[in-house]
Amino acid sequence: MEITCKLAKFLKELRFQDLPTSTVEGVKKQILDVLGTALAGGRSQGVEEVYELVKEWGGKEESSVINWGGKFPSPNAAFVNSTMAHALDYDDTHEGGIQHPAVVAVPTAFAVAQAIGDIKGKDFITAIVAGADLGCRLGRATKSAKPILQGGWHYTSLYGYFNAATVTSNLYHFDENILINALGIAYHQAAGNLQCIRDGALTKRMSAGFASRGGITAALLAARGITGAKDIIESDLGIFNLYHAGYDEQALLDGLGKEFASETTSFKPYPCCRLNHPYIDAFLSLVKDKDIKPEDVEEIVVEYSSESQLLCEPYEAKSQPRDIVDSQFSLPWVLACAIVMRKVGLAEFTGKSIRDDSLISMAKKVKPRFNPSIPKWDSPASIRVRTEREEFETRTSCPLGSPENPLNFEQLEEKFKDCASFALKTLSETDLEEIITMIKNLEEVENVGKILEIIS
């Protein structure tokens, strides 16, 4: 259990002054982004049901539910907030860790911070960095017998339990032994699979919520003396050897304390699976540059890799989505939106839009072709459009929002305000600006709970 102890020691001793400026600025982006996606996701199918269940459970009034209002025990408030923040699949992505780290870390941190009271911005930032970094390190170290997205595990949920347990332990300043037990209890719960995407199930959007609730619970149980497995990494029954095909120790530990996931996270300009984004960027550009009209299109042939298989199969559900989850994970759908609507935004992933005959008709003209020579999801892939007059072709490239092609804070402010316009309860311009200002200057904030008070 040497690696577990090494990680726990590092996570326990991490301090704000240890963080590079780029990491701190990355966390601020993550916080603003998660709050925005939560506001927009509050109306999504499944969120009200989760909220009503938590409300029915009742309990100690500790932590706020974003936009819906009310206070509940911290694990349950985090459950709702993470669920609504992930509902639109608009939250950030860490490609190396193959997961959405902030949608677990940020709602967990807010729920726990309110439960504790008077948590300073510096401590809040540090806790999010610690949890997100551990989750992403676990993800990037995983060896799978199959391509990752065919292996069946959903890493946001699977490694989110460890992420949330770390965030909670960090904010409570639990000692190293409690953290180790918390990680062991998190491991006993850790799960999450991709069958929900194949079936278009609502549990996809609850995966981050399950992890947040379970991770907080793990840390609180450990603080009360409950023990968890300790040899959770190196053992033959550790998570890598039991659930996967082993692990890469170098990927797990390289850059520990020097490089953090919060500065290499991608932010989404489109509310759908990140695997779609290189295609959307390239296709929108082609459609606008060549002024391709929907009525001229006869066929759209698009290549995809093994990693992007879940965007194209089963074709019947991807070309005519059964529900919103299908549309979020459909390459034919996003390309149809790009040419018919000239955009891929929140309005393109609604119950009304997936019944739109013009979009369905166009989606059925998209013909995905598997190309085994494409090594990764973000590798160049061909998109060919055949029209009555001629054929056009483009290739995908590094997607907008990635660390190499980033969205700046001002662009994320606009995304936040756009998300807020879809919120269940309208927030005033004054409220929105106050939230943005507090996040911009978060290291100076004395009580981060005030942010939740405004937004809830």
Secondary structure, 3 states (H helix, E strand, C coil): CHHHHHHHHHHHHCCHHHCCHHHHHHHHHHHHHHHHHHHHHCCCCCHHHHHHHHHHHCCCCCEECCCCCCEECHHHHHHHHHHHHHCCCCCCEECCCCECCHHHHHHHHHHHHHHHCCCCHHHHHHHHHHHHHHHHHHHHHECCCCCHHHCCECHHHHCHHHHHHHHHHHHHCCCHHHHHHHHHHHHHHCCCECHHHHCCCCHHHHHHHHHHHHHHHHHHHHHCCCCCCCCCCCCCCCHHHHHCCCECHHHHHCCCCCCCHHHCCECCCCCCCHHHHHHHHHHHHHHHHCCCCHHHEEEEEEEECHHHHHHCCCHHHHHCCCCHHHHHCCHHHHHHHHHHCCCCCHHHCCCCHHHCHHHHHHHCCEEEEECCCCCCCCCCCEEEEEECCCEEEEECCCCCCECCECCCHHHHHHHHHHHHCCCCCCCCHHHHHHHHHHHHCHHHCCCCHHHHHHHC
